[in-house]
Amino acid sequence: MAAELTTHELIAKHRPTLDQALEAIRTRAYWSPHPEHPKAYGENGSLDMAAGKAAFDALLGSRLDLGQPGTDDWVGAETSPYGIELGVTYPHADLDELLPAMKAGQRAWRDAGAEMRAVVCLEILKRISDRTHEFAHAVMHTSGQAFMMAFQAGGPHAQDRGLEAVAYAYVEQVRTPDTAEWTKPQGKRDPLALTKRFTPVPRGIALVIGCNTFPTWNGYPGLFASLATGNAVLVKPHPRAVLPLALTVQVARQVLAEAGFDPNLVALAAERPGEGIAKTLATRPEIRIIDYTGSTAFGDWLETNARQAQVYTEKAGVNTVLVDSAANYKGMLSNLAFSLSLYSGQMCTTPQNLLIPRDGIRTDEGPKTFDEVTADLARAVDGLLGDDARANALLGAIVNPDVKARLEAAAGLGEVALASREISNPEFPGAVVRTPVIVKLDGAKPDDEAAYMSECFGPVSFAVAVDSSAEAVELLRRTIREKGAMTVGAYTTDAEIEDAVQEVCLEESAQLSLNLTGGVYVNQTAAFSDFHGSGGNPAANAALCDGAFVANRFRVVEVRREAQGQA
């Protein structure tokens, strides 16, 4: 069957967007082709709010048949953190049939070249973007994010990260020319002359192991980086968050087929309850690339045991904010309160430890003691979340029982500066909604150290009293080195402290935000400009997104022959 999407059409449609993305990663300036506002959708074939909700509702209780080979069963047991059963079932694969089918299409995909692969990926992203409202509900009801966060983070921001990965993949592949004429002078003899051809070749099948909290935002970089570099991609979603990635696979397969490629270049690996197929998949010889977001324990296992694959992991870290002094005390408190509350702290970038000198800090409102700072921060969080409707819109729902258990246990670790409270959600009575807890700990006590030097994922923060800002800097260094950090924040008006914090983050490879008091928060990053993670500390071995994230997903193979006319 002839391709419905021709090379010429795809390049004409998407090359301008690719060029803009290439310029954005060069300049690091703000840019996005994906609208953040819900009202921007509804024209040119995209779904508006009502149509997106209707499309999501139509999925409930359905069988999502992807038409992929090797289907031996139908599985699915997702329950929304908002208390509704999704009831969607997905194909369960016989891997011995599915994996060979995925490899079959790689030759044509490889030979298509970097530009064609890039514009096919952009067509996939465009069609996902047109269904952003539908995807937003899918993300909301698998992750527990509130709707607006699911819409933005699960929609345009995730799509931006996917496009960013495609741009980096394209840059790395075209760094080497397709062909070269090589001539070496030989003095009085005829020169040596070779014609050389260079081809980016994929490693093999890439495995994306999805996470529960940000299935698209964390899943798209690896998926599109691998696909754009010529690899087939097998998507293994988190059992509690299958739907957003299953819809992504559905769109990708449709576009690949319409562009004349084998749709089996992208496939889904859903699992039965308790089956735990990630370890089995990760060590299969066909799997040559792995992208993983989740716990340190399993990330470490992958790095140790998936020896046949190039492994990219984002694991756990202990994110830290150093509070030395503040030129805008109210702004600092407001910024921190929002950062601690957003999505109930269920972000890998949410601050956990707040290092505060026990003798207090200097501010534009005068000196503040340690107890005053923690009490003022507690009041700021209370003020932010005092209205239940606003609180539901910021907090979303607790994603799983493990987070709820950690939150409840945290209150017993020290003196509670801010107690967590339960909030009801009138629209979704089954949702578990809790405000953050802030616990005061002493940086000099070994028992307290055991608590604050471990990640406590969820709406839990520790205000850690330290002897001085200099001691806080060294504790920051040790925390990053031993436990890792996706984000670091600092508030200071002291140039020496600022320099010391920057030096620690440079030496230990941690991304730093200084003196944020406005509408940008330490736990938010912008595609095309900000790096998510660094790949240089234990929290992650890769950064989203840089050249290193894509360059080792392919190799360049050279074919050389004597130029015409040579003996």
N, C-alpha and C positions, 0 to 999 in steps of 0.2 A: 504493500500500500504506500502510495506517495505521501511524503511529509506534508502536513497541513500548514506547518510553520516553516517557511524557507529560510535559508541562511541570510539572504538579502533582507528579508522582512525583519528578522530578529535583530540584525545589526543596525538597520535603519531605525528601529524602534528604541533600542536600548543602548546603543553606543554612546549617545550624549550623556545618559545617566552614568554610565561607567566612567566616562571622561571626567564628569563632575566629582565622582567618588575618588578618582585618582588625584584630582587637584585638592580635595578636602584632606586626604591623608598626608599630602605633601605640606599643606599650610597649617593643618591642625585647627582651622577656623570652624565656626559653627556652620553646619549644613545638614539637611535631611530632606529626602524626597517623599517622606512618609508623614502625612499630617497627624498631629497630636490631638486635634480637637474632634470629638465625635461627630459634630455637625458638618465636617469637611467631606463626609462620605455620603453616597447616595446618587452620584452622577457617574456617567461614563462606565456603567456596568457594575459599580461597587454597591455593596449592600449598605443601606442606611440602618439606623438604630432598630427600627421595628422589623425590618427584613432580616437583619442579623439575629435578633432574638428568635424570630420564627424559624430560621434555619437551624439554630441550636436546639430549639424545642423539638423539631422534627427528628433530630438525631437520637433523642432519648428513647431507650428501649429498642433501638434498631440494631441491625447487623451491618457493620461497615466492611463490605466486601471490596477488597483492594485488587482482586483478580491476580494475586501473585501465586506462583507455583508452590507446591509442597504443603498446602494447607491440609492439616490432618484433624483439626478440631476448631471450635470457636470458644473464645475465652473472654472474660471481662468481669470485674467485680468492683468497679469504682463507685465510691460514695462521696458525694460532695462534702467538704468541710462545713457547708451551709445546711447539711442535713438531708439532702435529697439523693435518691438512688439514680445514677445515670442510666444503668441498664444497657449500655452499649456493649456489643460483643465484637471481637476482633479475630482475624485469622491467627491460629497457632501453627507454627511452621515445622515441618520436617526439615531440619537443617541440612541433611545429606542430599536433599533435593533442591532446596532453596539456594544454598551457597553456590553450587555449580551453575545454576541458572543466572545468578548475579554476575558471575565472572564472564559469562558468554558475551555480554554486550560491551565489555571493556575495550576491545580492540577498536571498534568503530568510534567509541567515545574518546579514546586516546587520539586517534587519527583526525578527529574533528578540529583539533587545535585549541589553543588557549582562548582566543577571542570567541569562538563559537560556544565553547563551554561556558564562558562568562555570561554571554547574552542569554543562553538557555536558563542559567541560574537566575538571571534578572527577571526573566519571564515568570519563573516559579514564584519569585518574591512579589512580583506585581500582582499575580493572581491571589496570593495570600493576603496582600494588602487590600485588595478589593473585598475580601471577606473578613476584614479586621473585626467588625462587630460580632460576627459569629465566633471567631477565634477568641475574642475577649471573654465571652461567656464560657467557652471551653476552658480557658485558663483560670478564670474565676472559680469555677466549680470543680477544679482538680487541685488548685494550689491554695485556695482560701483567700487569695488577694481580693480586696474590695474592687468593685467594678472598674472605677476609673484607673486604678493602678494596673488591673489586668488588661484594660484597654490599651494603656500607654506602654507599660513595660512588656506585656505579652504580645503587643501589636507593633506599632511603629518603632519602638526602641529595639525590639528583637529583630525586626526586619532590617533596621539600620546596621545592627551587628552582623547579620548575615551578609549584607551588601559590602560592608567593610572587609569581611573575610574574602569575598570574591575579588575585591580590588587588590588586596595584598597578594592573593594567589596569582592574579594576572601579572602584576609587576614582577614577581619572582620568576615566572615562567618565560616572560619575554626579555628578561635580562640577558639571556644568551640568544644570539640570532638563530634563525632557522637554518641558514646555510652560510658557508664562508669559503672563499677561494684563498688557499694558502700557498705562498710561493717563497722558497728559500734560495737565495743566490748561491751559486756553486763556483764562483770565480770564472775560469775559462770554460768550464763545462756548462751544459744546459742547466738552468735552475730546476730544483725539485718543485713540483706543483701537485697539489692535492685539492680535491673538492670534498668539503666536509659538510655533513648534515647532522644537526643536533635536535633531538626529540625529547621533550619532557615525557617521562613514562611514569605511570602510577605505581604505587607500592602494591596495591591489591585491594582487598575489601576493607573498608573502614567501618568501625563499630562506634556508634554514638550511644553512650549509656546515660539516659536522661535522669533529671532530678525531679523531686516532688514540688519544689517551691517555685522554680522558674523554668518550666519545661521548654519554652521556646527561646527565651533570652539566653539561657545557658546552652541550649541545644543547637541553635542555628550557626554559631561560629564554626564549630567543628564540622557540622553537616555540610555547609556550603564551602568551607575551605577544602575538604576532601573531594567533594563532587567537582569543584572548579579545577582541581589539579588532576582530574582524570580517573579518580577512584570510584568504585561502586560504594554505596553507603547502606549499611544495615542499622536501623534505628531500634534500639532496645529501650523503651520508655520505662520510667518508674511505674510500678504496678498501680500506684494511686493517681498517676497523671499520664494516662495513655492518650486520651482523646486529642489534645492539641497536636501532639507529634504524629498521631495516626492521620489526622486531617492534612498535616504537612506532607506526609508520605503520599497520600492520595493525590494531592495537587502536583507533586513532583512527578509522579508516574504518568499523570495525564499529559503534562507538558513534554516530558521526554518522548512519549509515544507520538504526539503531534509533531514534534520536531524530527521524527524519523529515527529515533534511538530506541534501544531496548528499555522498556519501562522498569525491568528488573534491576536496573542500575541503582534504584532506591527501593528498599523493602522494609517491612516492619517485623519485629520479633517480639510479639506480645507473649506473656507467660501465664500459666495457670497459677492460682493462689499458692504461695509457698514454694513454687518450683525453683526459683533462684537460678535462672539460666545464665546470668552474667558471667560467672566463673567459667562455665562450660564454653560459652562463646569466646571469651577473652583469650583462651588458650588454644583455640582451634588454629591450625596452621594457615587457613585461608585468611584469617584476620591479621592485617598488617599495620593497621592504625587504630588507636583507641582514644576516644575523647570521653572524659568522665568528670562529673561534678558530684560531690557527696562527701561521705565521711573519710577521715584520715585513714582509718583502719583498712577500708577497702581500697582506697587510693594507693596506700603503701603496698597492699597485696598485689595490685595490678602492676605497679612498677617493678616488683620483685619477680612475679611469676609469668607475666605476659611477655616473655623474652623475645618472641618472634615479631612483636609489634612495636611501633613507635607510639609511646603512651604519653598523652597530655592529660594532666590531672589538675583539677581545682578542688582542694580539700578544705579542712577546717583551719582556722586561725584565731588568734586572740587579738581583736582589733582594739586599739588603745587611743585615748585622747589625753594629752598632757595639758593640764590647766595651770599655767604659771601666773598669768595676769590678764586683764581684759581692758581694752580701750572702749568697748561697747558691751557692758555687762548684761544689759537686758537683751541685746541682740544675740550674745553668746548663749544665754539661757534658752531663748526662743529657738535658736538653731539646733541646739542639743536636744531639746524636748521633742522637736519634730523628728530628728534622726533616730531617737530611741523608740519613738512610737510607730513610725511608718511600717505598715505590714506586720505589726506586732513583733518587731525586731527579728523577723524570720528572713533576714537577708545576710548573705555572707559578708557584707560590708558594714553591717550595723556596729556601732561602737559597743564594746562590752566594759572595758576598764577605763575609769576616769581617774587619772593620777593627780592628786591635789595635795599640795604641802599642808601638813597638819597645823602649821602656824597661820595658814590662810594665804590670801592672794591680794594683790593690789588691783583696784578697778577704778573706773571713772566715777563710781559712786562712793569711793573711799575703800578702806580695807575691809575684807570679808573673811571671816574665819572659815575653817573647814566645815563646821556644822552649818554655818549660814549659807555657804555655797550649796551644800547638799539639800538643805531645806528650801532654798530658793529654786533650785532645779526641780524639786518635787512639786512645788507650787506651779511652776511653769508647765510641767506635764499635766497636772490636774486642770489648770486653766485651759490648756489645749484640748483636753479630752472631757471637759466638764459637761458638754452637751452630747447626749447619747447619739444623736443622728450624725454629728460631726465625727464622734469617736468611731462609729461603725464604718464611716467612709475612709478613715485613716488606718484603722487597725485591721480591717478584714476579719478573718477567722483563724483560730489556731489550727494549723494544718494537720496535725496528727496527735495522738495521745502522748507520745514521747515528749513533745514540746510542753504540753500541759503539765506533765509530771515534773519536768525540770523547773518549771515556773513555780509550782507549789512547793517544791523542796528548797528552792533558793531562799525563801524567807527564814529558814532555819540555819542559814550559814553565818549570819551576823545581825547587827542592828538594822532594822528596816527603816530607811528614810522615806520610802514611798511604798505603801502597800498596794498590791494589785487588787483590782475590783472586777466583778463580773458585770458585763453589760448585755442586755437583751437586744436581739435584732428582730423587730416586729415583722419584717418581710420573711425572715428565715429563722423561725423559733428554734430550730435544731442546731444553729451555729454556736460554737464555743468561742466567745469573745471575752478577752481579758486585757486590762490595761497593764502597762509595764510595772515591774517591781525594781526599786533601787535599794541595794543593800550596802551598808557601810562596813568596810573591812580595814584592817591595819596591815600596812605593808611590811611591818617588822615581825609579824606573828607567823610562824611556820604553818599553823593550821589554816590561817586565812590565805596564805600563799597557795596552798593546795587548791583552794577554790578559784582564786582569780587567775591562776596560771593554767586553767583548763577552760576550753571553750564551753560555754553554757548557751547553746543555740536557742534563741527565742527572746521574749520580752524581759530579759534579765540583764541588769547592769550593776557593776560594783564601783562604788566610790571608794577609792583606795587611798588612805592617808599615808603620805611619805614624809621623810624628815626635811626634804628640800627639793627644789626644782632640779638641782644637779643630780640628786639621787633618783628623781623621776626619769631623767634622761637615761641613766644607766639601767633602770628597770625596764624602760622602753626598749633599749638595745637588747637586753637579755630576753625579753618577751618575743621580739621579732625573731631573734636568732634561734631560740629554742622551740617556739610554738608557731611562728609565722604570723603574718598579718596581711589581710587584703587591703586594709585602709589604716592610716594613721592620721590623727588630727592633733593640732596644738593651738593653744591660745596663749599669746605672750606679747608684751610690749617691750621686752628686753632683747636687744639685738644679739647679745651673747647666747642667750637661751635659744633664740631662733636659729642661730648658726649651729648650735650644738645638736638641736633636733634634726635639722636638715642633714648634718653630717652623719648622724646615726642612720637616717633613712637612705642616704646614698650608699653608705658602707654595707647596710644590711638588706638593701634592695626592697624598699617598701614605699608605696605611693603615699604622698603627704599632702594634706590640706591644711592651710594656715589661716587662722582667724576668720573662719566663715561665720558671718552674722546675718546674711541676707537670704535669698531664695535658692541658693545652691547648698547642698548638704553633703557631708562626708561620705554618705552611703549611696550617692548617685554618681554615675559616670556617663559621659556623652560619647557615643560612637564617633569615629573619624577624628577625635581629638584626645580623649582621655584613654589611658591604658588601664584595663581592669586586671588587677594583679600584676606582678612583675616577672614571675618565673624565677626569682632569685632568692626566695625564702621558703620555709616549709609549707606555707599555705597553698602554694600552687607552683607547678614546674613550668608553667607557660603563662603568657600574657595575652589578653584579648584586647587588641589584636596587633601583632607586629610581624615583621618578616620571618622571625624564627617560628612563629605559629604555623606558617604555611610551607616554608621552604623545604622541610624534610618530609613532606607528604608525597613528593615525587623525586625522581632522579633524572639527570640528563644523560641520555645515551647517544654516543657519537658513532656515525658510520662514515668512513672516509675511503676515498678511492682516488686513484691517479687521475689527474685532469686529462681531458681529451687531448690527444696529440702526444702524450707521454708514452715512452716505450713501455 
